[in-house]
Amino acid sequence: MTEDHKRLLAVFEVRVHDLMGLCDQQKQKIHELENALVYKENELQQAIKTIEELNTKYDNMLTAQVVSANEKEMKSARMRLSRLVREVDKCIALLNE
């Protein structure tokens, strides 16, 4: 081998070694990113679960509020009806006098 070939071979070996080092760094970075992705996916699943639970609670509260409002409206309507019946009774009593 000539001196020029030896020099080119040495440069090639250094560059291959550098390239292998870069490859190892990229593998490490990919591994870290995969771990971060798994962590974020878990966080997302927990957030989705929390949102679903809160939506269920919200729907239950709306249903309870509607039922409660209907009960209040019914009580109010009964009270108005009772008042009207009493007024009609008073009017009939006055007419009978």
C-alpha positions in Angstrom: 0.0 0.0 0.0 1.2 3.4 -0.7 1.4 6.2 1.7 -1.6 7.9 0.1 -3.8 4.8 0.5 -2.8 4.5 4.1 -3.7 8.1 4.8 -7.1 7.7 3.0 -7.7 4.5 4.9 -6.9 6.3 8.2 -9.2 9.2 7.3 -11.9 6.7 6.3 -11.6 4.8 9.6 -11.9 8.0 11.6 -15.0 9.1 9.7 -16.6 5.7 10.0 -15.9 5.8 13.8 -17.4 9.4 13.9 -20.4 8.1 12.0 -20.9 5.2 14.4 -20.7 7.7 17.3 -23.4 9.9 15.7 -25.5 6.8 15.1 -25.2 5.9 18.8 -26.2 9.4 19.7 -29.2 9.3 17.4 -30.3 5.9 18.9 -30.1 7.4 22.4 -32.1 10.4 21.3 -34.7 8.2 19.7 -34.9 6.1 22.9 -35.4 9.3 25.0 -38.1 10.6 22.6 -39.9 7.2 22.6 -40.0 7.3 26.4 -41.3 10.9 26.4 -43.9 9.9 23.9 -45.1 7.0 26.1 -45.2 9.4 29.1 -47.2 12.0 27.1 -49.6 9.3 25.8 -50.3 8.2 29.4 -50.9 11.7 30.5 -53.3 12.2 27.6 -55.2 9.0 28.5 -55.5 10.2 32.1 -56.7 13.7 30.9 -59.3 12.1 28.6 -60.5 9.9 31.5 -60.8 12.9 33.7 -62.7 14.8 31.1 -65.1 11.9 30.6 -65.7 11.7 34.3 -66.3 15.5 34.6 -68.7 15.3 31.6 -70.6 12.6 33.3 -70.8 14.6 36.5 -71.9 17.6 34.6 -74.6 15.7 32.8 -75.8 14.3 36.2 -75.8 17.8 37.7 -77.9 19.1 34.8 -80.3 16.2 35.1 -80.6 16.9 38.9 -81.1 20.6 38.2 -83.9 19.9 35.7 -85.6 17.5 38.2 -85.2 20.1 41.0 -86.5 22.9 38.8 -89.5 20.8 37.8 -90.2 20.1 41.5 -90.0 23.8 42.3 -92.2 24.7 39.3 -94.7 22.0 40.4 -94.8 23.4 44.0 -95.2 26.9 42.7 -98.0 25.8 40.3 -99.8 24.0 43.2 -99.5 27.1 45.4 -100.9 29.3 42.6 -103.7 26.8 42.0 -104.5 26.7 45.7 -104.6 30.5 45.8 -107.0 30.6 42.8 -109.2 28.0 44.4 -109.4 30.0 47.6 -110.3 33.1 45.7 -113.0 31.3 43.7 -114.3 29.9 47.0 -114.4 33.5 48.5 -116.2 34.7 45.4 -118.8 31.9 45.6 -119.2 32.6 49.3 -119.8 36.3 48.5 -122.4 35.4 45.8 -124.2 33.2 48.2 -124.7 35.9 50.7 
